[in-house]
């Protein structure tokens, strides 16, 4: 299997820099993580919080709002309007405050409550993101010259698993060998979550020579993938000499949820 050149992507948080004309410089940081995952049954509620700090030297205003979040192994990611995705939990979430101002070194908590609807048919994983974004100062014209102002926007993922329900399933979308560092070949593996529940696969590749002897097991770090999303995992094949090999590719998602396929490698 092959596909066009794959582009890596980052799902831990959404970050961008906006260059404007401005006075001063300030940063906001999230102190307690960019992912909040909980389990709840239909009709139940739970609470959480996002701890935010102004690490800059000037007061900083922040706005809080919601979006949906979707991404693909190709590098595409989207923050659509809240409630757009079929598995969005945005309508279940109430957060407060929606606007706040932090003094230098001040820390505050953005509280949120998730109320799962009392619907018996809910199953699997539902998610969305709470956006925490710095507000640009009103006086953006500097008296002398241009200055760079950095605006940071975080997407804090709020994940709700309905008990232990939901089908676990994934599909290997494609494989591609690309050159890596020090003449090492890298096997790029694209995986799609085709089930109903979040998966966090650990990828293992065991390679066998012509005599059927194992020459090593190669692993990629765990990455999460939501239903309908896909990820790209990279396996550097260090120390494997050129040749043709049989291999077994395993995606271990814990709790006896293991998916595998046999492949042939030509290095």
C-alpha positions in Angstrom: 0.0 0.0 0.0 1.1 3.5 -0.7 -0.2 7.1 -0.7 1.1 10.6 -1.4 3.7 12.1 0.9 2.3 12.4 4.4 2.5 15.5 6.5 2.8 15.2 10.3 0.5 17.1 12.6 0.3 18.2 16.2 -3.0 17.3 18.4 -1.8 18.2 21.9 -3.0 21.9 21.3 -3.8 24.4 18.6 -1.4 27.4 18.7 -0.8 30.3 16.4 1.0 33.6 16.4 -0.6 36.8 15.3 1.7 39.7 14.4 0.2 43.1 15.0 1.2 46.7 15.7 1.2 46.9 19.6 2.7 48.2 22.8 4.1 45.7 25.3 4.2 42.0 25.4 2.3 39.4 27.6 1.7 35.7 27.6 -1.0 33.4 28.8 -0.2 29.8 29.7 -2.4 26.8 30.7 -1.0 25.2 33.8 -3.0 22.0 34.2 -3.0 20.3 30.8 -4.7 20.6 27.4 -6.8 17.5 27.7 -9.5 16.7 30.2 -11.0 13.2 29.9 -13.7 11.8 32.0 -16.3 9.0 32.0 -20.0 9.5 32.8 -23.3 7.8 32.3 -26.3 9.3 30.5 -27.9 11.9 32.8 -24.8 12.4 35.0 -22.8 15.6 35.4 -19.2 16.3 36.3 -17.0 19.4 36.8 -13.5 20.5 35.8 -11.4 23.5 35.5 -8.7 25.1 33.3 -6.0 26.9 35.3 -4.6 29.8 33.3 -1.8 32.3 34.2 -0.6 35.6 32.8 3.2 35.0 32.7 3.9 38.4 31.1 4.7 41.8 32.5 1.4 43.6 31.6 -2.3 43.0 32.3 -3.8 40.5 29.9 -7.5 40.0 28.9 -8.7 36.6 27.9 -11.9 35.3 26.1 -13.3 31.8 26.4 -15.5 30.1 23.9 -16.2 26.7 22.4 -15.4 24.9 19.1 -15.5 21.4 17.7 -12.2 19.7 16.7 -11.4 17.3 13.9 -8.1 16.2 12.4 -6.6 13.9 9.7 -3.3 12.0 9.2 -2.6 14.2 6.2 -2.1 17.2 8.5 -5.5 18.8 8.1 -7.2 20.0 11.3 -10.4 22.0 11.8 -12.0 24.0 14.6 -15.5 24.1 13.4 -18.5 25.8 15.0 -19.5 24.2 18.3 -22.0 21.4 17.7 -21.0 20.7 14.1 -19.6 17.2 14.6 -22.0 14.3 15.2 -20.0 13.4 18.3 -19.7 16.9 19.7 -20.3 17.4 23.4 -20.1 21.2 23.1 -23.8 21.6 24.0 -23.3 19.7 27.2 -20.6 22.1 28.5 -21.1 25.3 30.4 -18.0 27.3 31.2 -17.4 30.4 33.3 -16.1 33.1 33.1 -16.2 33.8 29.4 -14.1 37.0 29.8 -11.4 37.8 32.4 -8.4 40.0 32.9 -5.3 38.8 34.6 -2.6 40.9 36.2 1.1 40.0 35.7 1.8 36.6 37.4 -1.9 36.2 38.3 -3.5 32.8 38.1 -7.2 32.1 37.6 -9.5 29.1 37.1 -11.9 28.7 34.2 -14.6 26.4 35.6 -16.7 24.1 33.4 -19.5 21.7 34.0 -20.5 18.8 31.6 -24.0 17.6 31.8 -24.6 14.4 29.8 -28.1 14.2 28.3 -30.3 11.4 29.7 -30.5 9.6 26.4 -30.1 5.8 26.6 -28.7 5.6 23.0 -25.6 7.6 23.8 -22.5 5.4 23.6 -18.8 5.8 23.0 -16.8 9.1 23.1 -17.9 12.7 22.6 -15.6 15.7 22.6 -15.1 19.3 21.8 -12.6 22.1 22.8 -12.8 25.1 25.0 -10.8 27.9 23.4 -8.7 30.2 25.6 -7.6 33.2 23.6 -5.8 36.4 24.5 -7.6 39.6 23.5 -5.6 42.2 21.5 -5.1 45.6 23.3 -7.3 48.5 22.0 -4.4 50.9 21.4 -2.5 49.0 18.8 -0.7 52.0 17.2 2.9 52.4 18.6 4.2 56.0 18.7 7.5 54.9 17.2 7.9 52.1 14.7 6.4 48.6 14.6 6.5 46.1 17.5 5.6 42.4 17.5 2.7 41.3 19.6 2.2 37.5 20.2 -1.4 36.4 20.6 -1.8 32.8 21.8 -4.9 30.6 21.5 -5.2 27.3 23.2 -7.7 24.5 22.4 -8.4 22.6 25.6 -9.9 19.2 24.7 -12.9 18.1 26.8 -13.6 14.4 26.3 -16.6 12.5 27.7 -16.7 8.7 27.5 -20.1 7.2 28.1 -19.2 4.6 30.7 -17.3 1.8 29.0 -19.6 1.7 25.9 -18.8 2.1 22.3 -17.4 -0.1 19.6 -13.6 -0.1 19.3 -12.4 -0.4 15.7 -9.6 1.0 13.5 -8.4 0.7 9.9 -4.9 0.9 8.5 -5.3 3.4 5.7 -1.8 3.1 4.2 1.9 2.6 4.5 4.8 4.5 3.0 8.6 4.2 3.4 10.5 7.4 3.5 14.2 8.3 4.1 15.1 9.2 7.7 18.2 10.4 9.5 21.5 8.5 9.0 20.2 6.6 6.0 17.5 5.0 8.2 14.2 4.1 6.5 11.0 5.3 8.2 7.7 3.4 7.9 4.8 5.9 8.0 1.6 4.3 9.0 -1.8 6.1 8.7 -4.5 4.8 11.0 -8.2 5.8 11.1 -10.5 5.4 14.1 -13.6 3.7 12.5 -15.3 2.9 15.8 -17.3 4.8 18.4 -14.8 5.3 21.2 -11.4 7.1 21.5 -8.4 4.9 20.9 -4.8 5.4 21.9 -2.9 2.8 19.9 0.7 1.8 20.5 2.1 0.7 17.2 4.5 -2.3 17.1 6.2 -3.7 14.0 8.0 -7.1 14.2 10.2 -7.8 11.2 11.3 -11.3 10.1 14.1 -12.4 7.7 13.9 -15.0 5.0 14.4 -17.8 7.5 11.5 -16.6 9.6 13.7 -15.3 12.4 12.7 -12.1 14.1 15.3 -9.3 13.6 13.6 -6.8 15.9 10.5 -5.1 17.2 10.0 -1.4 16.4 7.6 0.8 18.2 5.9 4.2 17.9 4.6 6.3 20.8 0.9 6.2 21.7 -1.3 8.8 20.1 -5.0 9.3 20.6 -7.5 9.3 17.8 -11.2 10.1 18.1 -13.9 8.4 16.0 -13.7 9.6 12.4 -10.3 11.1 12.9 -6.9 9.7 11.7 -3.3 9.9 12.8 0.1 9.3 11.2 2.6 7.2 13.2 6.3 6.9 12.3 8.5 3.8 12.8 12.2 4.4 12.2 13.7 1.1 11.1 17.1 1.6 12.7 19.7 -1.1 11.9 17.6 -2.9 9.3 19.7 -3.7 6.2 18.3 -3.4 2.7 16.3 -6.4 1.5 12.8 -7.9 1.5 11.2 -8.8 4.8 7.9 -10.2 6.1 6.5 -8.2 9.0 3.6 -8.1 11.4 2.1 -4.7 12.2 0.1 -4.5 15.5 -1.9 -1.6 16.9 -2.4 -2.3 20.7 -5.3 -0.2 22.1 -5.3 -2.0 25.5 -8.2 -4.0 27.1 -7.7 -6.8 24.5 -8.4 -4.4 21.7 -5.6 -5.4 19.3 -5.6 -4.9 15.6 -3.0 -6.3 13.2 -2.0 -7.0 9.6 0.7 -8.8 7.8 2.9 -6.8 5.4 5.9 -7.1 3.2 8.7 -4.6 3.3 11.2 -3.9 0.6 14.0 -1.7 1.9 
